[in-house]
Amino acid sequence: MSNTKQTIDRILASDKELEIELLKESGQEGNTSFTYITKTLEESPLANLKGLSGKSFDMESIVLAKLRPVFTIRDNKVIPEFNGPSSEVWKDRIMKHKTALNKAIPSIGRIEVKKNFLFDWVGTGWLVDHDIIVTNRHVAEQFSCHDEDFTFRMGYPDGLQSSNVDFLEEYGHSRDFEFQIEKVLWMSPSTNDAPDLAFLKVLPAQVNGTLPAPLELATEYGVGDIIATIGYPARDERIPDQKLVREIFGDVYDKKRLAPGEITHVEGAIVKHDCSTLGGNSGSPLILIKNGKVAGLHFAGLYKEANFAVSSLTIAQLLTSLKAGTLNKKKEYVTNLPAGGVGIAALPLMNNQLQSNQKTFEFNIPIKITVEVGTPSYTVVQTEVPDITEAVEMARKKLSGNPGVVSINEGYRFRNGWITDEKVIAIEIREKQSLEKLKQRGFNALPATFMGYETDIRNAGLYSQLEDLGINPSFYLELPKPGVYMSPPPPLKLIRCTEKMDAIFHVSPDSGWPNLKKFLENVEEQLTATIYEWDAEHISDILYEIISTGSRRLKMVTQKTGTKEAVQALKMRLGTKFEHRWASVGRGKIVPSAYHIKVASRDDKEFWLSSGNWKNSNQTSTLRVMALPISGHFLKRTGNGML
């Protein structure tokens, strides 16, 4: 049985209201098995929902999206709207407790960064005291580090990084409510025994208002309690089931959302839950809907299996120590707790799950601590993490014999196509496989961490795989590589243009579509275009209208991800009049990660160049604003204006 089915069966077994709702929509009642529900749903109105590909949604995804939907937040209040499949049961539950939830929502914000080479924002945080934000350590360490004290990292291109917390960032508008992070007060060390937690000091006095009230930490909660994570789910292309992600989150990312669920397990410092989360939810609070209090701080998730949070009791204990000035700032984690206090409990199950499952789509923080229970007080001390060279050597001894492992070396983490300074154990394998396939073949998954370091499991390149198979790869070095030239290949030749030309400069989305539409309508013989993302139907319609007339032709190069459906649909309509090639994108290809090119040329007479794509957000057909024509001159930027 798949993880999705197991999750669905567990929810249906414990939540009769949701079970009845699904059966009513399927037109059947009385049979509660997952197989029966999905079978009857296939013939219900739900099966008529269409995905981006135009095919019916997978029934598992529909059921799970209905059982754990995601609500929209507007003006810091939850509203009964979903971007994916809706649930009247969840709508009634959430709106019944909206007073408690709406009191909590304004105190939760997005952690934003400046002068960070990779990110504009890094996670979620919330007020735990009148001027203290709590978030995850792995969020805070994106812009801060721990030397003798906690400091901001060096910025790009110069100076230090800085951080703000924005308590709005909602879908549908661009307003913000930002407060500056003055400093990092405490950040747990990156060790196996420490909770994934950081405290930040926020400046309370701002021009645009005062800080919201801090959230109250819960002291009582348990398995089955209904909760809601509130945070900023981010797009994550690493998740294999992107259809499921789209159906749950409705292709709305980076904005404040509310996702209901329940607490599924409590043990020591860890609270497990099943709310729908993505990477940007790191640092989200688990809000008990019955009273608006916080049960935990979300920090990690295992895809389709479970989510993990630091318990509110642990947060309270650390906050008390912080305010008393007794919280240890050394790189080892030492906690002295009073009798009956809540610390980091022994969690071998948690450790095994996070180490044996590679399907982790948030920063993966394994936990392995030993606690003597029943003594008046206890201390947890982390042994020193070994040098990366020693860890790599040990990994070679322990893991090289695993089937499919090609090489194990010291490496650095890549995020969004850019190298970071985060050291990892890089394990090259012949081919990545799903956990289900590994189990079928009787193999164990490689660990997500090893001796205190994260592993980065990658498909080995052709050269390495040939060597591993005992084949001399020297001939491979002599083969021509795509996109690598010592000099421009003939007949490519760039001719310097010195003629005066007319130019129209405009801002999207206000005047994007009127100007693009006019450009396309002027095509006489041929349109040549490249684009990164394309899903706007009105653009596809105008292309068909123009190119289908007479002898006109269309040539395009696009990135497959982001344009596949639009390209396939237009090729069916235009046939041989549409010549198309997919951009060479990926490891070892011409473009390493993303084909961010948006340009079109018509008849060698006029070209269109844009920073935006052919999407409704950039080329909306509902707005019209006058553009500024400039003839025979270049634009020069000065300050915030144009001359």
C-alpha positions, 0 to 999 in steps of 0.5 A: 500500500502506498504512503498516500493510501496509508495516510488516507486510511488513517485519517478516515479511520479516526475522522468520521465527518470527513469520511462521510463527506467523501462518501456523500460526494461519491454518491455512496455511503456505508463502505469505508475502505479507501479502495471503495471510496476512490472507485466511487469517486472516479465516477463522481463530479470530483473526477471531472476536475482537470489538471494542467495537463488536461487529464483527470486528477489522480484519485489519491491526490484528490482524496488527500487534498480534500482531507488536508486542504489549505486555506487562504488568508486575507488581511490577516484573517482566515477566509473560507476559500481554498485554491485546491479542492474544498471541504465543507467539514474543514470549512465549518471547523475552521470558521467555528474557531476563526476568532482564536485563529484570527487572533494568532495569524497577525503574529506570524510572519515571513523571515526575509533577507537582504544581500543574500546571494541565494534567497529573498526569504528563508522561512516562517517565524512568529512572536513568542515574546513582545520583541522575540521571534522564534524560528528554526535554526536552519532558517536563521543560519541562512543569514547568521552564523555562530562564532564567539557570538551570533552575527550576521553573515557577509552579504553579497556584493558587500557588507553584511546580510540583514533580515526583516520579518513581514507579518503580511505577504498575502496572496492577491496584494503586495502590501507589507508590514515589516519589522527589522531583525536587530540581532540573533539572540540564540541559535541551537548548534547544528548537532544531532541532539539540539532542537532546531530552534533560534530566537531573534530580537525584533525592533518593536518601534517602526514607522508603519505601526507596532508589533502584534501580540506574542502567541501563547505557548500551550501546556496541554495537548495530545494526539488527535487535537486539531491544529493548523500550521500557519506559514509560507509554503514555498514551491519545491521542484524536488518533490516527485508528485508535483500534481499532488502539490498543485492540487493541495496548494493551488499553485500559490506559493510564498504567501501566508496560508493556513493548513489544518490537520491533527497531532499524530504523536507526542514524545518528549520534545517532538510533536508529529502532525499531518498538516500539509506543509512545504519548505517555506513552512519551516518555523511555522507554529502549530496552532490549537484551533480550540484556543489559539495556543501554540503546540509546537514549532514545525521544523521538518517533514517526510514526504507523504509520511509525517511532519515534525515540530519542536514541542511548546514545552521545550520552547518555553523552557529555552525561552525562560533560560534565554531571558534569565541569561542562562542559555548556553551559547557554546557549540555543544548543547547542554540542558539542565532541567528541573524534575519533570521538565521537558527536554529532548527525549530519546527518539530512536524512531525519529532518527531512523525515519529521517536517516533512512528516507531520502524523500525529505523536502525541508531541511532534514534535522535528525535527532538522536539523544539519550535521556535518563528518565525519572531522575531529579535532573539530567544533562544532554551533551553532544559529542563533538562532530568529527572533521568532514575528512574523517566522516567521508573516510568512514562513509566510504568504509560503511557505505561503498558496498551498497548496491549502486554506489559509485563514489563518496567524496567531500562536497558542498550543497547546491541550492537553486543551482548555486553552490553554498558553503554547507559541507556535505558527504556527496554520494554518487550513485548509478541511478536514484530510485524510489524507496518503494523500488528499493524495498522491492529489490531488498535494498536499504535507502542511503542515510540522509545524515552520517556522523553529523553531516548531511548527505547529498545523493546524486546521479553519477556522471557518465565518466564516473559510471564508466570508470566504476564499470571498469571501462576506460573512459578516455574516449569520452574526454575526446567527444564534443560536449554540447554548448562548449566552444573555444570560438563561436561556431560558424555561421554564427556572427553577431553584427553590431547595430548602429542604426537609430531605432524606435523603442517602446518601454513599458511595465508589466502587467499594466501594459504588458499584454497590449504591447505584446499583442500588437507586436504579435499582430504585426507578424508578416512571415515568421515569428521566432521566440524563446520563453521560460514559462508559458500558460496564458491561453489568450497568448496561445489563442492569438498565436494560433490566430496569427500563424494559421493565416496564410504562409506564416510560420512559428519557430520556438525554443522553450524550457520543457518545465513550464511550457510543456502543456502550452507547446503541445496544445499549440502544436496540435492546432498549428501542425507543421507551421509550428517548429519547436525544440526543447532547450538543452537544460540540465546537468552536463547540458548547454544550460545548467539549471534554467532557461531564463530567456524571454525574447521574440523576433518577427520578420527580422524587423522588430524584437520583443524583450522581457523580464517576464514570461507568457503567464497571466501574472505578467501578461494579463488581458484585463489591464490597459495602461499607456506605454511610453514611446521613445524614438532614437534614444537610449534610456539611462537610469539615474537613482530610482527614475529614468532619463 
